[in-house]
């Protein structure tokens, strides 16, 4: 079960089975509480593990993959608050919050357990377990409350919460070679490299001498070929290199290499 409201939003998510679902791009800061189960997230540099009772802060404008693992015989449950940029701008203006320095590039931050965080998150559950119609005004207030709570318990987050700068133009070749395995639209790659989509495509062609879509497909398949040759199964590999489903991966793999990916394991 996943309950949604319009943005800004608060999500109460439940899964009975292991899940890789979720977009690989984090568009807003997210304050989360792991009620049960375990979540393993990874960006291009680090792996982050959240267990029952953990709090985490995910930073906007980052690429990350998520694996949600329910406990044995139970449910994976989280509460996530998406800290809308509009509300953050309002708070910044009202309280004259300004950043002192730019934060590092780490995608997620583990927050130490705190009684204030726990009581706040538990107070949300009764709202989230029922139908969420006409609750936008209430949830806006809860988002604001969460921001002030974060500033009280972890004041160092101010330089992240109120940094409204957008990504600047960066080295396209280095970024794509590091992040090709994230399954996001080209517009996301363009945005994160500080380019319009048209400029991204033009620069990409100059750097790689190939269209982005074709390059991504080949790069992902080459990586998959290497990993399967190292002993990993196709079902272990396909999501990790950026494919959405196993059948599409298998079809593309056989088309490129002339053999089914599973056949490499028998060699």
N, C-alpha and C positions, 0 to 999 in steps of 0.2 A: 504494500500500500504506500502510495506517495501522495500527500495532500499539498495542493498548491494554492497560492493566492496570487493576485496580480502584483507586479513589482511596486515598491519594495516587498520582499516576501520572506516568509519563514517556512521552512520545509521540515516535516516530520516524516522520515523515511524508514520503511520496514522491508526487509528482504528475508525470505525463508531459504534461499539458495545463494550460493556464491555468485557474485555479479560483477561484471566489468562495465556496466552501463554508465553513461555519463559523458558529457562533452569533455574533450581534453583541454579546453581553454577556460580559464577562470576569469570571467569578465568583471566581477565585483569582489571586494573583500568579503570573506565569509568567516563568521564566528560559529564554531561547531562544538557540540557535546556528544561524545560517544557513549550512548546509553548501554548498549550491549553489542557483543561481537567485536570484530577487529577490522580496521581499514588500513590497507597498505597503499600509499601513494608514492609516486616517483616523478621527478622532473628529469631534465637531462644531466643533472649532477648528483642528486641525493635521493635517498629513499626515506620515507617518513611512515612510522607505524603508530596508529592510535588504537588503544585498547579500552576496555570498559572503564568508564569514569574519567577518561582523558578529555581535555579541552584543547582545541587547536584554532589557530588563526591562519587562514589561507589568503595570500596576497593577490590582488587583482593583476590582470595582464600577465599571467604566467600560464605555461603549458604544463599539464600534469595528467598522469594516468592514475586511475583508482581501481582497486580491487576490494570489494566488500565481502567480508567473510562472516557468516552467522556462527554463533556458538553451537556446539553439538546439541542437536535436538531443540534449538531455540531460534530466535529471530535476531537479525542484524537491525539495530535501531540507532538513529541519530536525529538530533535537532540541529538545523543549520539556519543561521540568520544571514541574509545577503544584505550587506551594508551599502545601500543605494547611494550613488554619488550625489544625487540631488539633496538627500537628507544630510550627507556629510558637508556639502557646501553650506547648507542652512546653519548647521551647528558651528562651522568655522566662522561664518559671518557674525552670528549671534555672540559668540564667546571670543572672537578675535584670535582663533587658533591659527598659528602659522608654523611651518616646519623649520627646524634649525639646520637639518642636513638631510641629504638623500639617503635612503636605506640601502642595504645590500640587496643582492638579487635572489636571495633564498625565497623559495616559493611558499613555504609553510613554516609556522612557528608553533612549537609545543608550549602551551600555557600551563603553569603549575596549578595543581588542584587548589581550589579556593572555595570557601563556604558561600561567598557572595555569588560566584558563578553558578554553583550547584543549585542554590535556592532560586535563582533567576530562571535557569533552564527548566527546573521542575515545575515552576509556576506556569510555564507555557504549555505543558502537556495537556492540561484540561481543555485549553482552547484548540489545540491541534488535533485532538482525537474526535472532534465533531465537525460537522459541515462548516466550511470556511467562507460562507457568503456574507457580504457586507461587513467584513472585519478589517478592511484596509486601513481605516483611520486608527483603529486600535493597534494594528501591527506597526503602523508608522511610529506610534508612541513607543512601542516595545523596541523598535530598532534604535530610536534615540536613546532609550534607557540603556540598551546594550552598549552603545558607543560610550556613554558617560561611565558605565561600569568598567569597560575596558581601560579607559583613561585613569580611573581611580586605582585599579588593581595593577595594571601594566602601563604606567604613564609613558614608557618608551615607545609605545605604539602610536603616539601622536604624530611622529614624523612619517609614519606610514599612512595612517588614516587620512591625513590632510595634505598629502602629496598628490596634487591634481595634475601633474605633468603627464603628458602622453609620451609614448615611446619615441625616441629620436632615431635618426637614420644610422644604421649599424652595418657591419660587414655581412653582406648577404651570404657569401659562400660559407663562412664559418658557422653562421646561424643555421643554415639549412642542413649542413652536414651533421650538426649536433642534434637537430630536432625533426628530421624527416619522418621519424617513426610515430609522430603524433598525428592522429587522424582528425584534422581540422580543415576547414575550407581555406582556399587560397587567400581569401580576404583577411583571415586571421594572421597568416604568415606575413602578408603585406603590412598589416597594421603593426605587428610586433617588430618589424624591421624598419619602421618609420617611413613607409611608402604608401602611396595610393595603389590600388590594384593594377592600374595601367602601368605605372612606373615600376612596380614590382615585376610584372611580366617582362617589361622591356629590359630591366637590369638583369633579370634571371637569364634571359636569352643570351645576353652579352657574356655573363660569367660562365654559364654551363653549356652554352651553344646547343640548348635543347629547351623545349617548352616545359614549364613547371610540372604539369600533370604527367607527362611521359617520364621525366626525370624521377619524380617521386615513385612512380610505379616500379621502374627499373631498380632504383636504389633499395626499395623495400623488398623486392624479390631477391636481389643479390644478398641482402642481409639474411633473409629467410633461408636461402640455400646454404649459406655458411653455418647458420645455427643448427639446421637439420643434419648437416654433415658432422657436426660436433656431437650428435646424439639426441638432440631435442626432437620431440614429436611435432608434427604440423599443428596439432591442437594446442600445444604449448606456445607455438611461435606466432601464429597469424595475427593475434591482437597486439602482440608486442612490437610488431613491425609496421602496424598502422592499417590493417585490414579490419573491416567490420564483421565479416562472417567467413566461415571456413570454406564454404562452397565457392565463393568468389575468389578467395585466395587460391584454392586448388586449381580452379579453371585458369587463372592468370599465370600460375606457376608452370602448369603443363604447357600452356601456350608459349611461354618464353623458353623453357628448358627442354621441352619435348618428353618429359617424364612426369608422373604424378609425384608430389612431394613425399608421400609415404614410401615410394620405391627406393628412396635414398637410404632409408633405415635398414634395408635388407642387403645392402652392398657390403 
